[in-house]
Amino acid sequence: MTATLQHIVPTTDQPTTATATTAPRSTIAERLTGPTVATVRVVVSFLFVLHGAMGLWGAFGGVDGQGGTVVFGSWPGWWGSVIHLVAGVLVGAGLFTRTAALLCSGSMAYAYFTVHQPAALLPIANGGEMAALYSWIYLLIAVLGPGAFALDNLRRRRANR
């Protein structure tokens, strides 16, 4: 019993070393976090990039359903589409993920408060659900990082060599 107790709670005269038997095991949730964040990052970024292509090139029916684009250089439409496209690709690839995700989050928060919120207080009433969701999901990615399968992870490994 004493040996077991010392194994669990080491005394001060006994050095503590982490071994395979004393190291905490990761849970299934911990092992799935990286791939799950990566999957959300890629899917959300893909959808975000499609919005950028719609505004810049009139893809998928364009901004007016007739293949129209936003006016070149116009604020905020054209610049928002550029952010959708460029920052969305960066987040999707996992390159400069935190910075690009923060830019995406901020652009969607700006869109929500300048376009949607003046029409009504709540997103369901003002049509701003997508802007709000994009803003919060990108903020979450900025906080959590890129997860697995990101170019940032490769850059970090090369920098640590």
N, C-alpha and C positions, 0 to 999 in steps of 0.2 A: 504494500500500500504506500509506503514512504517513497519508494522509487517512482511509482506512478505519480504521486503528488509532486515530487521534485521535477519530474518530466513536464508536468503541466505548469507549475509555478516554480521557476528556478530560484534558488537562494542566491544571496549576494556574493558568496564565495565561489559560486559555480559560473563559469563563462557560458554565455548564451550563444548558441550557433544554430542557424537555420539549416535543417536537414530536410530531406524529402518527406520524412514522417511528421516534422513539426511545421513545415511551410503550409500556409493556408491554401486550400484548393479553391480554384476559381469556380464560380457557379456557371450554370448554363447561360444565364442572362449576361454575365460578364464576358463570356466567350462570344456571344452573339452580338454584342454592342457594336463592335467595329464594322462587321459586315452589314448590320442593319442600318447604321448611320450612312454607310457608303451607298446602300441601295436607295435610301430616301434622297440622299444628295444627288445621285445620278438621275433619278426619275423626276424630281422637282426641277432640277436644272434643265433637263430636256424640255419639259413643258414651258419653262421660262424662256428658253431660246426660241421656241416656236412663236411666242408672242413677239420677240424681237424681229424675227423674220417676217412676221405679218406686218409690222409697222414699217420696216425698212424696205422690203421688197414686194409687199402686197401678197405674200404667200397665204394660202389657206383662206382665200376670200378677202384678205386685206382688212384694213380698219373699218371699211364701210360695207363689207360684204360683196363688193364689186371689184376687188383687186386693188383698191386704192391704198396709197401709202401716206405716211405723215410727211409734211413739208420739210424738205432738207434744212437742217439747222434750227428748226423751230423748238422753242422751249414750251413745255417740257416734253412734248411728244416724241420728237426725233431723238433727243438726248436720252430719254427713257428707253427707247427702243435700242439704242446703242448699248446702254447698260444691260438691258435684258440679254442681248446677244453676246457681248464680250464677257461680262462678268458671269453670265450663266454658263458659258463654255468653260471658263476658268474654274468655277465651282464644280461643274460636272466632271472635269478632268482631275480635280483635286489639286490644283496648282494655285498657290497664294489663296488658299481656300478661305481662311478666316477674314482676310481683308475684302476679298470679292464678295463673300456672303454678307458681310456687314454693309457693303455698298448696295447690294440687292435689297437687303432688309430696309435700309434707309430710303431707297427709291420707292419701295412699295408703301412705306409709312407716309412718305410725302404724297404719293398718289392718293392714298386713302383720305388724308386730311385736307387736301386741296380740291380733289375732284368729288369724292363720295360723301364725306362727312357733312359738307354744307347742305346737301339735299335732305338728310335725315340723320338722327343721332346714331341709330343702330345699323350695323352692316346688312342685316336682312332687309331693312327698309330702304337703304340707299344703294344697294347693289355692290357694296364693297367687300363682300365675303372673300373673294379671291385675293384682293389686295391685302386684306388683313391676314389671311392664311399665309401667303407668300412672305409677308413681313415677319411673322412670328417663326415660321419654319426656317427662314434664312438666319434669323437671329439665333435660333437654336443651333444651327450648323456652325455659326461663327463662334459660339461658346464651346460646343463639344469638339470641334475640329472636324477634319475630313473623314474620319473613320478609316476603314481598310481600303486597300486598292486605290491609293491616291498618289499622285506625283509628288506631293509634299513629303510623303513618307520616304520616297526614293531620294529626294533632295536632302532630307535630314540624315539618312544613312550615309550618303556620300560626304556630307559635311563632317560627320563624326569619324571618318577614316583617318 
